[in-house]
Amino acid sequence: MAKPIRATPTLRGEDAERFVKQMIKKETSAISRIDKELYADVEKNRRFFESFLN
């Protein structure tokens, strides 16, 4: 039987500030080489993936 899902904790104070700074850093950083390669592979095989969605 499945376990109940716990509520997401609320961040406050220094934890919240650190989290926001990390998110801003991640969102504004350049895309990694691995992510670029993955995106290129998905684009190359787009028809294959679209067949599962239709």
N, CA, C and O atoms as a GROMACS GRO file, in nm:
protein
  216
    1MET      N    1   0.084  -0.117   0.000
    1MET     CA    2   0.000   0.000   0.000
    1MET      C    3   0.089   0.124   0.000
    1MET      O    4   0.196   0.126   0.061
    2ALA      N    5   0.044   0.227  -0.068
    2ALA     CA    6   0.123   0.350  -0.082
    2ALA      C    7   0.127   0.428   0.049
    2ALA      O    8   0.032   0.427   0.127
    3LYS      N    9   0.238   0.495   0.069
    3LYS     CA   10   0.252   0.580   0.187
    3LYS      C   11   0.192   0.717   0.156
    3LYS      O   12   0.196   0.762   0.042
    4PRO      N   13   0.138   0.784   0.256
    4PRO     CA   14   0.083   0.918   0.231
    4PRO      C   15   0.196   1.017   0.198
    4PRO      O   16   0.308   1.003   0.245
    5ILE      N   17   0.163   1.115   0.117
    5ILE     CA   18   0.258   1.217   0.077
    5ILE      C   19   0.264   1.324   0.184
    5ILE      O   20   0.162   1.378   0.225
    6ARG      N   21   0.385   1.354   0.230
    6ARG     CA   22   0.402   1.457   0.332
    6ARG      C   23   0.393   1.595   0.268
    6ARG      O   24   0.421   1.611   0.149
    7ALA      N   25   0.356   1.693   0.346
    7ALA     CA   26   0.349   1.831   0.298
    7ALA      C   27   0.489   1.882   0.268
    7ALA      O   28   0.585   1.842   0.334
    8THR      N   29   0.501   1.970   0.169
    8THR     CA   30   0.628   2.032   0.135
    8THR      C   31   0.667   2.129   0.247
    8THR      O   32   0.586   2.213   0.286
    9PRO      N   33   0.788   2.118   0.298
    9PRO     CA   34   0.828   2.208   0.406
    9PRO      C   35   0.838   2.354   0.360
    9PRO      O   36   0.870   2.380   0.244
   10THR      N   37   0.810   2.445   0.448
   10THR     CA   38   0.820   2.588   0.418
   10THR      C   39   0.958   2.636   0.462
   10THR      O   40   0.999   2.615   0.576
   11LEU      N   41   1.029   2.701   0.371
   11LEU     CA   42   1.161   2.754   0.403
   11LEU      C   43   1.147   2.896   0.456
   11LEU      O   44   1.070   2.976   0.405
   12ARG      N   45   1.223   2.924   0.560
   12ARG     CA   46   1.221   3.057   0.621
   12ARG      C   47   1.364   3.099   0.653
   12ARG      O   48   1.452   3.016   0.670
   13GLY      N   49   1.384   3.228   0.661
   13GLY     CA   50   1.511   3.283   0.706
   13GLY      C   51   1.625   3.254   0.610
   13GLY      O   52   1.612   3.268   0.489
   14GLU      N   53   1.739   3.213   0.668
   14GLU     CA   54   1.860   3.189   0.589
   14GLU      C   55   1.841   3.076   0.488
   14GLU      O   56   1.895   3.082   0.378
   15ASP      N   57   1.765   2.974   0.525
   15ASP     CA   58   1.740   2.864   0.431
   15ASP      C   59   1.668   2.915   0.307
   15ASP      O   60   1.702   2.876   0.195
   16ALA      N   61   1.569   3.000   0.324
   16ALA     CA   62   1.493   3.055   0.212
   16ALA      C   63   1.582   3.141   0.124
   16ALA      O   64   1.576   3.133   0.001
   17GLU      N   65   1.664   3.224   0.186
   17GLU     CA   66   1.755   3.311   0.110
   17GLU      C   67   1.855   3.228   0.030
   17GLU      O   68   1.880   3.257  -0.087
   18ARG      N   69   1.912   3.125   0.091
   18ARG     CA   70   2.007   3.038   0.023
   18ARG      C   71   1.940   2.966  -0.094
   18ARG      O   72   1.998   2.955  -0.202
   19PHE      N   73   1.818   2.919  -0.074
   19PHE     CA   74   1.744   2.850  -0.179
   19PHE      C   75   1.719   2.942  -0.298
   19PHE      O   76   1.740   2.902  -0.413
   20VAL      N   77   1.675   3.065  -0.272
   20VAL     CA   78   1.648   3.160  -0.381
   20VAL      C   79   1.776   3.192  -0.457
   20VAL      O   80   1.774   3.198  -0.580
   21LYS      N   81   1.886   3.212  -0.386
   21LYS     CA   82   2.014   3.241  -0.452
   21LYS      C   83   2.057   3.125  -0.541
   21LYS      O   84   2.106   3.146  -0.652
   22GLN      N   85   2.040   3.002  -0.492
   22GLN     CA   86   2.077   2.884  -0.572
   22GLN      C   87   1.989   2.872  -0.695
   22GLN      O   88   2.037   2.836  -0.802
   23MET      N   89   1.861   2.901  -0.680
   23MET     CA   90   1.770   2.893  -0.795
   23MET      C   91   1.805   2.998  -0.900
   23MET      O   92   1.804   2.968  -1.019
   24ILE      N   93   1.835   3.119  -0.857
   24ILE     CA   94   1.873   3.225  -0.952
   24ILE      C   95   2.001   3.186  -1.025
   24ILE      O   96   2.012   3.205  -1.146
   25LYS      N   97   2.097   3.132  -0.951
   25LYS     CA   98   2.224   3.090  -1.012
   25LYS      C   99   2.200   2.981  -1.116
   25LYS      O  100   2.257   2.985  -1.225
   26LYS      N  101   2.117   2.884  -1.082
   26LYS     CA  102   2.089   2.772  -1.173
   26LYS      C  103   2.013   2.820  -1.298
   26LYS      O  104   2.044   2.778  -1.409
   27GLU      N  105   1.915   2.905  -1.278
   27GLU     CA  106   1.832   2.952  -1.389
   27GLU      C  107   1.908   3.042  -1.486
   27GLU      O  108   1.875   3.048  -1.604
   28THR      N  109   2.011   3.112  -1.437
   28THR     CA  110   2.085   3.203  -1.523
   28THR      C  111   2.215   3.143  -1.576
   28THR      O  112   2.285   3.207  -1.654
   29SER      N  113   2.248   3.022  -1.534
   29SER     CA  114   2.372   2.959  -1.581
   29SER      C  115   2.355   2.905  -1.723
   29SER      O  116   2.243   2.883  -1.769
   30ALA      N  117   2.467   2.885  -1.790
   30ALA     CA  118   2.465   2.832  -1.926
   30ALA      C  119   2.422   2.685  -1.925
   30ALA      O  120   2.435   2.616  -1.824
   31ILE      N  121   2.370   2.641  -2.038
   31ILE     CA  122   2.328   2.502  -2.051
   31ILE      C  123   2.453   2.414  -2.062
   31ILE      O  124   2.546   2.447  -2.135
   32SER      N  125   2.454   2.304  -1.989
   32SER     CA  126   2.571   2.217  -1.990
   32SER      C  127   2.581   2.141  -2.122
   32SER      O  128   2.484   2.129  -2.196
   33ARG      N  129   2.700   2.092  -2.150
   33ARG     CA  130   2.725   2.016  -2.272
   33ARG      C  131   2.635   1.893  -2.279
   33ARG      O  132   2.581   1.861  -2.385
   34ILE      N  133   2.618   1.826  -2.168
   34ILE     CA  134   2.536   1.705  -2.165
   34ILE      C  135   2.390   1.740  -2.198
   34ILE      O  136   2.324   1.667  -2.273
   35ASP      N  137   2.339   1.850  -2.142
   35ASP     CA  138   2.202   1.891  -2.170
   35ASP      C  139   2.186   1.927  -2.318
   35ASP      O  140   2.083   1.897  -2.378
   36LYS      N  141   2.287   1.993  -2.376
   36LYS     CA  142   2.282   2.026  -2.518
   36LYS      C  143   2.276   1.901  -2.604
   36LYS      O  144   2.200   1.894  -2.700
   37GLU      N  145   2.358   1.800  -2.568
   37GLU     CA  146   2.358   1.674  -2.643
   37GLU      C  147   2.224   1.604  -2.630
   37GLU      O  148   2.173   1.550  -2.729
   38LEU      N  149   2.167   1.602  -2.512
   38LEU     CA  150   2.038   1.539  -2.490
   38LEU      C  151   1.931   1.608  -2.574
   38LEU      O  152   1.850   1.541  -2.638
   39TYR      N  153   1.929   1.742  -2.574
   39TYR     CA  154   1.833   1.818  -2.651
   39TYR      C  155   1.848   1.788  -2.800
   39TYR      O  156   1.748   1.773  -2.870
   40ALA      N  157   1.973   1.779  -2.849
   40ALA     CA  158   1.997   1.748  -2.989
   40ALA      C  159   1.944   1.609  -3.024
   40ALA      O  160   1.885   1.591  -3.130
   41ASP      N  161   1.965   1.511  -2.936
   41ASP     CA  162   1.914   1.376  -2.960
   41ASP      C  163   1.762   1.373  -2.964
   41ASP      O  164   1.704   1.304  -3.048
   42VAL      N  165   1.699   1.446  -2.875
   42VAL     CA  166   1.552   1.451  -2.873
   42VAL      C  167   1.501   1.514  -3.001
   42VAL      O  168   1.405   1.464  -3.061
   43GLU      N  169   1.562   1.624  -3.043
   43GLU     CA  170   1.521   1.689  -3.167
   43GLU      C  171   1.539   1.597  -3.287
   43GLU      O  172   1.454   1.593  -3.376
   44LYS      N  173   1.649   1.522  -3.287
   44LYS     CA  174   1.677   1.431  -3.399
   44LYS      C  175   1.572   1.319  -3.405
   44LYS      O  176   1.536   1.273  -3.514
   45ASN      N  177   1.524   1.276  -3.290
   45ASN     CA  178   1.428   1.165  -3.283
   45ASN      C  179   1.288   1.211  -3.248
   45ASN      O  180   1.210   1.134  -3.192
   46ARG      N  181   1.254   1.334  -3.281
   46ARG     CA  182   1.125   1.391  -3.245
   46ARG      C  183   1.008   1.306  -3.294
   46ARG      O  184   0.912   1.286  -3.220
   47ARG      N  185   1.014   1.257  -3.417
   47ARG     CA  186   0.902   1.177  -3.470
   47ARG      C  187   0.878   1.052  -3.386
   47ARG      O  188   0.764   1.012  -3.366
   48PHE      N  189   0.984   0.990  -3.338
   48PHE     CA  190   0.971   0.872  -3.255
   48PHE      C  191   0.896   0.904  -3.126
   48PHE      O  192   0.807   0.829  -3.085
   49PHE      N  193   0.931   1.016  -3.062
   49PHE     CA  194   0.866   1.055  -2.936
   49PHE      C  195   0.722   1.098  -2.959
   49PHE      O  196   0.636   1.070  -2.876
   50GLU      N  197   0.695   1.166  -3.070
   50GLU     CA  198   0.560   1.212  -3.098
   50GLU      C  199   0.463   1.097  -3.123
   50GLU      O  200   0.343   1.110  -3.099
   51SER      N  201   0.515   0.984  -3.171
   51SER     CA  202   0.428   0.869  -3.197
   51SER      C  203   0.367   0.816  -3.066
   51SER      O  204   0.258   0.758  -3.068
   52PHE      N  205   0.437   0.834  -2.953
   52PHE     CA  206   0.383   0.790  -2.826
   52PHE      C  207   0.274   0.884  -2.773
   52PHE      O  208   0.187   0.842  -2.697
   53LEU      N  209   0.280   1.010  -2.814
   53LEU     CA  210   0.186   1.108  -2.763
   53LEU      C  211   0.053   1.107  -2.839
   53LEU      O  212  -0.049   1.150  -2.786
   54ASN      N  213   0.054   1.058  -2.960
   54ASN     CA  214  -0.069   1.059  -3.040
   54ASN      C  215  -0.143   0.931  -3.033
   54ASN      O  216  -0.248   0.916  -3.095
   0.00000   0.00000   0.00000
